């Protein structure tokens, strides 16, 4: 009986081995199926995440583009304002320079007028001095009394005495003798 028991034991062991092999194969199949399912889920999750990231990247790129556009528009606006301010300042500078130039011209004209008056005043003073010298000279000569009489007659008529007129013509710059 030893043969039957050992045969039975071998058969049971063989059966157990077959069952174990079948169980292992079934577990391997189940594990392979589970691995495929998990890998599929993981791949789907990766695709979903990559899709979300791609959408986020597109949104971020659109946001960046929008912000850059706004920045460029703001820069142009500020540059335009600065250009307008510079143009306005240049116009104001030209206006002020024009006013200063006009003031300088008026001051130069005033200086010329005052210088001209001063020269005329000097000429009148020289003529007065010459008349005084002539009157003084006549006082010390014999012709003084007839000169004074002629001067008095002409002054009454509103004329200038003859001697003075002649002497004045010789000293005047405006009326050459």
Secondary structure, 3 states (H helix, E strand, C coil): CHHHHHHHHHHHHHHHHHHHHHHHHHHHHHHHHHHHHHHHHHHHHHHHHHHHHHHHHHHHHHHHHHHHHHHHHHHHHHHHHHHHHHHHHHHHHHHHHHHHHHHHHHHHHHHHHHHHHHHHHHHHHHHHHHHHHHHHHHHCCCCHHHHHHHHHHHHHHCCCCHHHHHHHHHHCCCCCC
